[in-house]
Amino acid sequence: MEVTAASAAAPGGSSIAMVASGVTAAIVGSRLTAGDGAAGTHGLQLAPDSQLDGDPGENGAGASATACNTGANPGGTGGEKTCGGIDVKGGQGGTAATNPGGAGQPGSPTTAGAGAGGDGQRVTDPLASCGSGEQGEDGSVGEDGVGASGTGTIDASGYHRVDGTSGGDGAPGQGGGGGGASACTTGNTGPSGGGGGSGGCGGAGGAGGLGGGVSIAIVSVDAQVTLESCTVTAGIGGAGGDGAAGQVGGFGGSGGDRGDTGACPGALGGNGGSGGPGGGGLGGHSVAIAFTGTQPITDAATSLSFGAAGAGGLGGNSTTAIDGAAGTAAETLSFD
């Protein structure tokens, strides 16, 4: 008999001339030819999304001779945002009060060394001023995906490819600190501090590349196969798809302005971290005979030939650490 499998058309599709599963068979005087495997598709990188950007803090309240010292001149509210259940709101601006003015609140989540609220003004030191809020800390970049490796699997339905894994999502940025308020004195009636901007949300991880399709002339799954005077030929394995770069994280929200002279503004929220890059897909194999269990027996008159294996897909960053592995080119390959 003569069996020729068409080259695969669908992305990551395989070309297999014959599958023998759980049978005992003698194949005599036959020509079995597989076409080429198809390349895997590249992973998807999501476009920048303004919905990930942080929200701005509100401006502080202006001077008020009647409101100062009563709590009625509160600081600007920090920008409100939640990223995946994590609160990244900006700190509230300080409320005007007698010496000293109210301090701004830190941005969320609280992080040592970043996002602190500004101090309120102290009238006991004529040269002293309030403190502006501190900028929120940027979120970290998501973890790298993993490049595909190994061989994949075969069964009665054919070959099952190995894809690269997606990168991790970026972490959200911290909210900015609120600005300090003015102290209430004669001629300075107590403007309040601006609220901090919220942090931006992290970007989504880049998708992994799909594995390339294989070219296998005979797939033998736990079968007893003998080949006599046969010509067994595999084509070219498909290249693995490239992993994608991660989505850019959102920008931190802007801080609110001070209410008036004597008070201080809120700070910018931290930027969200970019998503991690996806791993590359496994390259497709070019194999005359692939098997599980007993290796098919071939006589001296049987020829086995194969083509080039598919290259592994590139990882979604500039290093080779998460590239997919190349496929295997061989006369026979065990999948046990």
Long-range contacts (C-beta under 8 A, 24 or more apart in sequence): 1-30, 1-31, 2-30, 2-31, 2-32, 2-33, 3-30, 3-31, 3-32, 3-33, 4-31, 4-33, 4-35, 5-33, 5-34, 5-35, 6-35, 7-35, 7-36, 7-37, 7-38, 7-235, 8-35, 8-36, 8-37, 8-38, 8-213, 8-238, 9-38, 10-38, 11-38, 11-39, 11-40, 11-41, 11-210, 11-241, 12-38, 12-39, 12-40, 12-41, 12-161, 12-210, 12-211, 12-212, 12-213, 12-238, 12-241, 12-281, 13-37, 13-38, 13-213, 13-238, 14-38, 14-158, 14-159, 14-161, 14-213, 14-214, 14-215, 14-216, 14-238, 14-284, 15-213, 15-214, 15-215, 15-216, 15-235, 16-158, 16-159, 16-214, 16-215, 16-216, 16-217, 16-219, 17-216, 17-217, 17-218, 18-217, 18-218, 18-219, 19-156, 19-157, 19-158, 19-218, 19-219, 19-221, 20-218, 20-219, 20-220, 20-221, 20-223, 20-225, 21-155, 21-156, 21-220, 21-221, 21-222, 21-223, 22-156, 22-221, 22-222, 22-223, 23-223, 23-224, 23-225, 24-223, 24-224, 24-225, 25-223, 25-224, 25-225, 25-226, 26-225, 26-226, 26-227, 26-228, 27-225, 27-226, 27-227, 27-228, 27-230, 28-227, 28-228, 28-229, 28-230, 29-228, 29-229, 29-230, 30-227, 30-230, 30-231, 31-230, 31-231, 31-233, 32-217, 32-218, 32-230, 32-231, 32-232, 32-233, 33-217, 33-231, 33-233, 33-235, 34-215, 34-216, 34-217, 34-233, 34-234, 34-235, 35-215, 35-235, 36-215, 36-235, 36-236, 36-237, 36-238, 36-307, 37-212, 37-213, 37-214, 37-215, 37-235, 37-236, 37-237, 37-238, 37-284, 37-285, 37-286, 37-310, 38-212, 38-213, 38-238, 38-284, 39-212, 39-213, 39-238, 39-239, 39-240, 39-241, 39-284, 39-310, 40-161, 40-163, 40-209, 40-210, 40-211, 40-212, 40-213, 40-238, 40-239, 40-240, 40-241, 40-281, 40-284, 40-313, 41-209, 41-210, 41-241, 42-209, 42-210, 42-241, 42-242, 42-243, 42-244, 42-313, 43-164, 43-166, 43-206, 43-207, 43-208, 43-209, 43-210, 43-241, 43-242, 43-243, 43-244, 43-278, 43-316, 44-206, 44-207, 44-244, 45-206, 45-207, 45-244, 45-245, 45-246, 45-247, 45-316, 46-203, 46-204, 46-247, 46-275, 47-247, 48-203, 48-247, 48-248, 49-247, 49-250, 50-250, 51-201, 51-250, 52-83, 52-200, 52-201, 52-202, 52-203, 52-249, 52-250, 52-272, 53-200, 53-201, 53-250, 53-251, 53-252, 53-253, 54-79, 54-81, 54-88, 54-90, 54-173, 54-175, 54-197, 54-198, 54-199, 54-200, 54-201, 54-250, 54-251, 54-252, 54-253, 54-269, 54-272, 55-79, 55-80, 55-81, 55-90, 55-197, 55-198, 55-253, 56-197, 56-198, 56-253, 56-254, 56-255, 56-256, 57-90, 57-93, 57-176, 57-178, 57-194, 57-195, 57-196, 57-197, 57-198, 57-253, 57-254, 57-255, 57-256, 57-266, 58-93, 58-194, 58-195, 58-256, 59-194, 59-195, 59-256, 59-257, 59-258, 59-259, 60-93, 60-179, 60-181, 60-191, 60-192, 60-193, 60-194, 60-195, 60-256, 60-257, 60-258, 60-259, 60-260, 60-263, 60-265, 61-96, 61-191, 61-192, 61-259, 62-191, 62-259, 62-260, 63-182, 63-188, 63-189, 63-190, 63-191, 63-259, 63-260, 63-262, 64-96, 64-189, 64-190, 65-189, 67-96, 67-190, 68-96, 68-97, 68-184, 68-189, 68-190, 69-96, 69-97, 69-98, 69-184, 69-190, 71-95, 71-97, 73-181, 73-190, 73-191, 73-192, 73-259, 74-192, 75-102, 75-104, 75-178, 75-179, 75-181, 75-192, 75-193, 75-194, 75-195, 76-178, 76-179, 76-192, 76-193, 76-194, 76-195, 76-256, 76-259, 76-266, 77-195, 77-256, 78-105, 78-107, 78-175, 78-176, 78-178, 78-195, 78-196, 78-197, 78-198, 78-266, 79-175, 79-176, 79-195, 79-196, 79-197, 79-198, 79-253, 79-269, 80-198, 81-175, 81-198, 81-199, 81-201, 81-253, 83-172, 83-199, 83-200, 83-201, 83-202, 83-272, 84-169, 84-172, 84-201, 84-202, 86-172, 88-136, 88-172, 88-173, 88-174, 88-175, 88-198, 88-199, 88-200, 88-201, 88-269, 88-270, 89-175, 89-198, 90-133, 90-136, 90-175, 90-176, 90-177, 90-178, 90-195, 90-196, 90-197, 90-198, 90-199, 90-253, 90-255, 90-266, 90-267, 90-269, 91-115, 91-117, 91-133, 91-175, 91-176, 91-177, 91-178, 91-195, 91-196, 91-266, 92-178, 92-195, 92-196, 93-133, 93-178, 93-179, 93-180, 93-181, 93-192, 93-193, 93-194, 93-195, 93-196, 93-256, 93-258, 93-259, 93-263, 93-266, 94-118, 94-120, 94-130, 94-178, 94-179, 94-180, 94-181, 94-192, 94-193, 94-263, 94-264, 95-181, 95-192, 96-181, 96-182, 96-183, 96-184, 96-189, 96-190, 96-191, 96-192, 96-259, 96-263, 97-181, 97-183, 97-184, 97-190, 98-183, 98-184, 99-123, 99-124, 99-183, 99-184, 99-185, 100-183, 101-130, 101-180, 101-181, 101-182, 101-183, 101-184, 101-190, 101-192, 101-193, 101-262, 101-263, 102-180, 102-181, 102-192, 102-193, 103-131, 103-180, 103-181, 104-131, 104-133, 104-177, 104-178, 104-179, 104-180, 104-181, 104-193, 104-196, 104-264, 104-266, 105-177, 105-178, 105-196, 106-175, 106-177, 106-178, 107-133, 107-136, 107-174, 107-175, 107-176, 107-177, 107-178, 107-196, 107-198, 107-199, 107-267, 107-269, 107-270, 108-174, 108-175, 108-199, 109-174, 111-136, 111-137, 111-174, 113-137, 114-174, 114-270, 115-174, 115-175, 115-176, 115-177, 115-196, 115-267, 115-270, 116-177, 117-177, 117-178, 117-179, 117-180, 117-196, 118-177, 118-178, 118-179, 118-180, 118-193, 118-264, 118-267, 119-180, 120-180, 120-181, 120-182, 120-183, 120-193, 121-180, 121-181, 121-182, 121-183, 121-262, 121-263, 122-183, 123-183, 123-185, 129-262, 129-264, 130-179, 130-180, 130-181, 130-182, 130-193, 130-262, 130-263, 130-264, 131-179, 131-180, 131-264, 132-179, 132-180, 132-264, 132-265, 132-266, 132-267, 133-176, 133-177, 133-178, 133-179, 133-193, 133-194, 133-196, 133-255, 133-264, 133-265, 133-266, 133-267, 134-176, 134-177, 134-267, 135-176, 135-177, 135-252, 135-267, 135-268, 135-269, 135-270, 136-173, 136-174, 136-175, 136-176, 136-177, 136-196, 136-197, 136-199, 136-252, 136-267, 136-268, 136-269, 136-270, 137-173, 137-174, 137-270, 138-173, 138-174, 138-252, 138-270, 138-271, 138-272, 138-273, 139-170, 139-171, 139-172, 139-173, 139-174, 139-199, 139-200, 139-202, 139-249, 139-270, 139-271, 139-272, 139-273, 140-170, 140-171, 140-273, 141-170, 141-246, 141-273, 141-274, 141-275, 141-276, 142-167, 142-168, 142-169, 142-170, 142-171, 142-202, 142-203, 142-205, 142-246, 142-273, 142-274, 142-275, 142-276, 143-167, 143-168, 143-205, 143-276, 144-168, 144-276, 144-277, 144-279, 144-315, 144-317, 144-321, 144-322, 145-205, 145-206, 145-208, 145-243, 145-276, 145-277, 145-278, 145-279, 145-315, 145-316, 145-322, 146-208, 146-279, 146-322, 147-243, 147-279, 147-280, 147-312, 147-313, 147-315, 147-321, 147-322, 147-323, 147-324, 147-325, 148-208, 148-209, 148-211, 148-240, 148-279, 148-280, 148-281, 148-282, 148-312, 148-313, 148-324, 148-325, 149-282, 149-324, 149-325, 150-282, 150-325, 151-285, 151-328, 151-333, 151-335, 152-211, 152-214, 152-282, 152-285, 152-335, 153-335, 154-216, 154-219, 154-221, 154-290, 154-291, 154-292, 154-335, 155-221, 156-221, 158-219, 159-213, 159-214, 159-216, 159-219, 159-290, 161-210, 161-211, 161-212, 161-213, 161-214, 161-281, 161-282, 161-284, 162-211, 162-281, 162-282, 162-324, 163-208, 163-209, 163-210, 163-211, 163-241, 163-281, 163-282, 164-208, 164-209, 164-210, 164-211, 164-240, 164-241, 164-243, 164-278, 164-279, 164-280, 164-281, 164-282, 164-313, 164-315, 164-322, 164-324, 165-208, 165-278, 165-279, 166-205, 166-206, 166-207, 166-208, 166-243, 166-278, 166-279, 167-205, 167-206, 167-208, 167-243, 167-246, 167-275, 167-276, 167-277, 167-278, 167-279, 167-316, 168-205, 168-275, 168-276, 169-202, 169-203, 169-204, 169-205, 169-275, 169-276, 170-202, 170-203, 170-204, 170-205, 170-246, 170-247, 170-249, 170-272, 170-273, 170-274, 170-275, 170-276, 171-202, 171-272, 171-273, 172-199, 172-200, 172-201, 172-202, 172-249, 172-270, 172-272, 172-273, 173-199, 173-200, 173-201, 173-249, 173-250, 173-252, 173-269, 173-270, 173-271, 173-272, 173-273, 174-199, 174-269, 174-270, 175-199, 175-253, 175-269, 175-270, 176-252, 176-253, 176-255, 176-266, 176-267, 176-268, 176-269, 176-270, 177-266, 177-267, 178-266, 178-267, 179-255, 179-256, 179-258, 179-263, 179-264, 179-265, 179-266, 179-267, 180-263, 180-264, 181-259, 181-263, 181-264, 182-259, 182-260, 182-261, 182-262, 182-263, 183-262, 188-261, 188-262, 190-262, 191-258, 191-259, 191-260, 191-261, 191-262, 191-263, 192-258, 192-259, 192-263, 193-258, 193-259, 193-263, 193-264, 193-265, 193-266, 194-255, 194-256, 194-257, 194-258, 194-259, 194-263, 194-264, 194-265, 194-266, 195-255, 195-256, 195-266, 196-255, 196-256, 196-266, 196-267, 196-268, 196-269, 197-252, 197-253, 197-254, 197-255, 197-256, 197-266, 197-267, 197-268, 197-269, 198-252, 198-253, 198-269, 199-252, 199-253, 199-269, 199-270, 199-271, 199-272, 200-249, 200-250, 200-251, 200-252, 200-253, 200-269, 200-270, 200-271, 200-272, 201-249, 201-250, 201-272, 202-249, 202-250, 202-272, 202-273, 202-274, 202-275, 203-246, 203-247, 203-248, 203-249, 203-250, 203-272, 203-273, 203-274, 203-275, 204-246, 204-247, 204-275, 205-246, 205-247, 205-275, 205-276, 205-277, 205-278, 206-243, 206-244, 206-245, 206-246, 206-247, 206-275, 206-276, 206-277, 206-278, 206-316, 207-243, 207-244, 207-278, 208-241, 208-243, 208-244, 208-278, 208-279, 208-280, 208-281, 209-240, 209-241, 209-242, 209-243, 209-244, 209-278, 209-279, 209-280, 209-281, 209-313, 209-314, 209-324, 210-240, 210-241, 210-281, 210-313, 211-240, 211-241, 211-281, 211-282, 211-283, 211-284, 211-324, 212-237, 212-238, 212-239, 212-240, 212-241, 212-281, 212-282, 212-283, 212-284, 212-310, 212-313, 212-327, 213-237, 213-238, 213-284, 213-310, 214-238, 214-284, 214-285, 214-286, 214-287, 214-290, 214-327, 215-284, 215-285, 215-286, 215-287, 215-306, 215-307, 216-285, 216-286, 216-287, 216-288, 216-289, 216-290, 217-287, 217-288, 217-289, 218-288, 218-289, 218-290, 218-296, 219-290, 219-291, 220-289, 220-290, 220-291, 220-292, 220-293, 220-294, 220-295, 220-296, 221-291, 221-292, 221-293, 222-292, 222-293, 222-294, 223-291, 223-293, 223-294, 223-296, 224-294, 225-296, 225-297, 226-296, 226-297, 226-298, 226-299, 227-296, 227-297, 227-298, 227-299, 227-302, 228-299, 228-301, 228-302, 229-299, 229-301, 229-302, 230-298, 230-301, 230-302, 230-303, 231-302, 231-303, 232-288, 232-289, 232-298, 232-302, 232-303, 232-304, 232-305, 233-288, 233-305, 233-306, 234-286, 234-287, 234-288, 234-305, 234-306, 234-307, 235-286, 235-307, 236-286, 236-307, 236-308, 236-310, 237-283, 237-284, 237-285, 237-286, 237-307, 237-308, 237-309, 237-310, 237-327, 237-329, 238-283, 238-284, 238-310, 239-283, 239-284, 239-310, 239-311, 239-312, 239-313, 240-280, 240-281, 240-282, 240-283, 240-284, 240-310, 240-311, 240-312, 240-313, 240-324, 240-327, 241-280, 241-281, 241-313, 242-280, 242-281, 242-313, 242-314, 242-315, 242-316, 243-277, 243-278, 243-279, 243-280, 243-281, 243-313, 243-314, 243-315, 243-316, 243-322, 243-324, 244-277, 244-278, 244-316, 245-274, 245-277, 245-278, 245-316, 245-317, 246-274, 246-275, 246-276, 246-277, 246-278, 246-316, 247-274, 247-275, 248-274, 249-273, 249-274, 249-275, 277-315, 277-316, 277-317, 277-322, 278-315, 278-316, 278-322, 279-313, 279-315, 279-316, 279-322, 279-323, 279-324, 280-312, 280-313, 280-314, 280-315, 280-322, 280-323, 280-324, 281-312, 281-313, 281-324, 282-312, 282-313, 282-324, 282-325, 282-327, 283-309, 283-310, 283-311, 283-312, 283-313, 283-324, 283-325, 283-326, 283-327, 284-309, 284-310, 284-327, 285-309, 285-310, 285-327, 285-328, 285-329, 285-330, 285-333, 286-310, 286-327, 286-328, 286-329, 286-330, 287-328, 287-329, 287-330, 287-331, 287-332, 287-333, 288-330, 288-331, 288-332, 289-331, 289-332, 289-333, 290-332, 290-333, 290-334, 290-335, 291-332, 291-333, 291-334, 291-335, 292-334, 292-335, 292-336, 293-336, 295-332, 295-334, 296-332, 304-331, 304-332, 305-331, 306-330, 306-331
